Amino acid sequence: MIPKVHILGAGSLGVLWASRLSYAGIPTELLIRRRPKTKQSVPDNMFRARIINGYSDHSAHIHNIAVREVDDALPGSIARLVVATKAYDAAPAMQQLWRKLHSHSAVILLCNGVLGVASELRPASGVELWAATTTHGAWSRAMSEVDVEEPDSPHRSVVHAGNGRTWMGCLRGPAAESANTGEALARMFEESRLGGTLEDEASTERRLWLKLAANCVLNPLTALWRCRNGHVLSTSAGCRFAKDICEELAAVSAASSTSPVRAEVLVDFVHRCAADNAFNYSSMYADIAGRRRSEIDYLNGWLARRAEELGLGKASA
């Protein structure tokens, strides 16, 4: 029997993953704080999502995904949990969910700021903690007043802006069981067309440092300058900021990681990310534009705190 996958968070990435997994025939359930307003044609235990192919033919497909409120999940009922929340919501949400897991569950962190988030989590013995990074891009399209009132309209409309791959690696957990889980996760993500590449601990940690560098440079500057990713490194100020941030990150990784990454490697990765996503807006840009809380405390904030803890002085992050 295929274990059910629970997706925590009904944002754009969580809904995209839930729709891909359920469409592939993998038992999937969205976990949310409160059920959305019921549509006439949708059972109250279902979440209706419209997924728009934004990277090729712009076709749209409706997916009905099983949904459950977090409080209604039974103790010991969750075997595989994908955390697709904002970074600042992950630890508080997991406080409610630890008892819903069993002793051999796997928690997969699919969010920004994984290094900071993971440091706040205290899983029970036997629970595996995984990190997943993905190059799939998704954003939520605003619902019109007509959509909201229409009985057959979706609860959320998500644009799948970029088709990519997913890499995963175990951060904590029993080695033998983690190996089996990793193979199963990679196979499941491949079957769901999410791409599944299993990496060892060193490669996973290196990838997290690279992702953090891109997030620490592009996210705050696109939000402050109200620009797309591609504009940031077209300016001398953006390039100087990238160099400073990457040097600080390299120093922190050298002082605290078994997989340190050199500053020039981080800078090169940030430039490639900016070029590959030049016409996209960052998630922090969207948060600030929408007057929502940003994830800065788990990106630049975490870097500054970690540098100080390690005696590296105050970071300029």
N, C-alpha and C positions, 0 to 999 in steps of 0.2 A: 504494500500500500504506500502511495506517495504521501509524505507528510504535508499537512496543510501549511501554506505560507501566510503569515499575517504581516500586513504592511501597516506600520504606524505612521500616520500622516497622510492627509488627503490633499496635499499640495500637488503641483504639476508633476513633479518627478514621481511621487508616490502613486498618483493615479495612473501615470504612464506605465509604471512597472506592474501595478495590479492588473491593468488591462492586458498587457502582454502575457503575463503569467496565466491569467484565467483563460485567455483566448487559446493558449497552448494546451489547455486541458489540465493544468496544475491547480489543485484546490487552493483558492486564494480568498482572503478576507481582509477588507480594509478595517482598521481600528481607528475610531474617531471619538472625540469627546462627547459630541451630541449628534444624533441622527439628523440629516438634512430634512428640510420640509418635504413631505411626501407628495410626489406627483400622482395624479389620478391613475396613470397606467403603470406605475412602478410599485411593486410590493415594498412594504416598509423596511424589509431586511435587505434591500438592494440599493446600490448607488449607481446612478446612470451617468456615464461619461461619454462625451463626444471627443474622439481623438482625431485631430486634423494632421494629415501628412504635410508638414511645412517644408520639407527638403526635396520633394520631387513633384508629385502630381496634384498636391493640395486636396486630395480626396478626404472625405470625412466618414468615420464609422462610429456607430453607437455601441457601447459596451455596458452591460449590466453586471455590476460587481457586487458580490456579497459584502455586507457591511455590518459592523457590530460596535456598540459603544464599549469603550475600554472597561467601564465598570461591570459590564455584563459578561466579560470573558471569565471562564471558570478557572479556578486555581489548578495549575499543572496542565493546562490545555494547550499551551503554545509550544510548539517544537522548533519552529523557525520564524524568527522575527526580523523583518527588515525595517530599520529605523530611518524614515525619510522625512523627519521633522526639521525645523530650523535648529541650529546648533544649541541655542539657549533653551529650547524646549525638551531636548533629549533626556537630560538627567532627571528633571522633575517628572517627566512622563514615565521613565523607567522605574521610579520609586513606586508607582502604582502597579507596574507590570512584573517586577521580579517574582512575586508569588504566583503569578499566572504561568510562569515557565516551569518546566520540570528539570530534573538534575542533569539531563544531557542535551538541553536546548542549545541552539546556536542563535546569537544576536549579531546581525550584520548592520554595521553603521554605514549608511548611505547618505551622508550629510557633509556639509562644510565643517572645517575645524575639528576633524576627527582626533587629532593629537590632543587637543584640549578637552574634547568631549570624553574620550576614553579615560583620561586621568580622573574624571569625576565619577566614573561608574565603578560599582563594587559588586560584580556578579558573584553568585553563590558558587561554591566549589563544584566543578564539573561542567558548568555553563561555559560554552565557547564564545569568545568575543572576536568578531571578524571586522575587517575594514574592506569597504568596496569603493572603488573610484570608477567613474564612468565618463565617457565622452558623449553620451546621449544628451541632447539639449531639449528642454521643454519649458514652456511658459503658459500660464493660464490666460485665456482670452476673456475679457469682460463680457458678462451676459447683458444683453439689451433688456429693456423693460418688457418687450414682446416675448423674449425668450423666458424670462422669469415667470410670466403669467401663463405661458403655453403649457398645457398638461403633459404633452409628450416631450417637452424640452429636457435637456440633461441638467443634472445638478452642477456639473462643471464641464467647461469646454477647454481642452488642452491642445496646444499646438506642439507637435513633435518636430522641433526646429532643426535638429541635427541627428542623423543616425550614427551611432558609434559603437563602442565596445565597453566591456566592463572587466576590471581586474579586481581580484580579491585575494586576501591573505589573512591568516589567523594572527591575532594580536595576543590572545591568551586562551589556554585550554589544553587538555590532555593531548599529547602528540599523536597517539594512534587514532583516537576518535576524530581528531581534527583532520587528519589525512582523509578519512572516509567521508567526513562532512564536506571537505573541499571538493572532492571529486563529484559528489552529488550536486553541490551548488553550481559548479562549472557546467555540468551536464544540463541542469535545469535552466540556467540562464541562456545557454546555447539554443536549447529547444524553444525558448521563448523569444528568440531573435534579439536578445539583449547583449549577446556576446559574453562568453565566460572564460576568462583566462586565470588560472590558478598560479599564484606566485609564492615564493618562500618568504620568510619573515624579513630578511634583509631587503629584498626587492620591494616588498610592501611598504616598509618604513621609508625607503628612498622615494617611492612614488608619493607618499604622504607629504614629505618635505617639499617635493616639486610642486604639488598641488597647492600647498600652503603659500609658497612663494608667489605663484600666480594670483591667488586670492588676496594676499596682502598688498600686492601692487595694483592690480586692475580694479578690484572691487571698490576700495575707498576713493581712488582718483576718478573713476567714472562717476561715482556718486557726487563727489565734490565739484567736479568740472561739468557735470551733466552732459556726458559724452558717451559715445560708443567705445568698445574696447580698443579698436584700432587707432583711435586718436591719441591714447595715452603715451605711447612710445614714439609718436611722431614729434614730440616736443622734447626740448633739452631738459626741462624740469622733470618730466616723466621719466626720462632715462636716468637722471641723477637719483631720483627717488628709488627706482628699481635697483640701481647699483647699491645704494645704502641698505635697503631692506634685505637684499640677497646676501650682502656681507654679514649682516647681523644674524640672519638665519643660518648661514654657514658656520658662524662661530657657536651658535647654540647647538646645532647638530653635532659639531665636533666635540663639544663639551658634554653632551648628554646621550648621544646615540651610538649604537654599534654599526650604523650605516650612515656615516656623515656624508654630506654632499658639498662639493666645492662651490664657492660663490659664482664662478664663471659658468658652471653647469646650470645653476639656478637662473642666472640672468638669461642664458640662452633659451631655457625652457619658457620663461616669461615672455620673451620675444616671439617664440613660436606660438604660444597660446594667443597672444594678442593678434598675430597675423591670421591664425586659423579661425578666430572668432571676431574678426575685425568689425563686422557689421552688427554684432549682437550687443545688447546691453547687459551689464552684469546684474546678478540678483540683488546686490546692495543698491545699485542704481534704482531698481524697481521698488525696493523696500522704502528708500528715502523718498522717492517720487510719490509713493502711495501713503506716506506718513506712517509707516510701520517701523517697528524696532529693527535695527540692523544686527548683523552677526559680528560686528567689529570686535567685541570683547573676546571672541573665540578665534580671531585671526590676528590682527595687529596687537590687540590687547593681550592675548595669550603669549605672543612673542616677547612683548615688553616685560611681562611678569616673569617669564621663564629666564630671560637674560639676567634680570635682577637677582633671581633665586640662585643662579649659577655664579654670581659675582662678576658678571661681565659688564656691569655698569648699566645705566639707564639707556634703553634702546630708543631710537628715534621713530620706532614704528607707531 
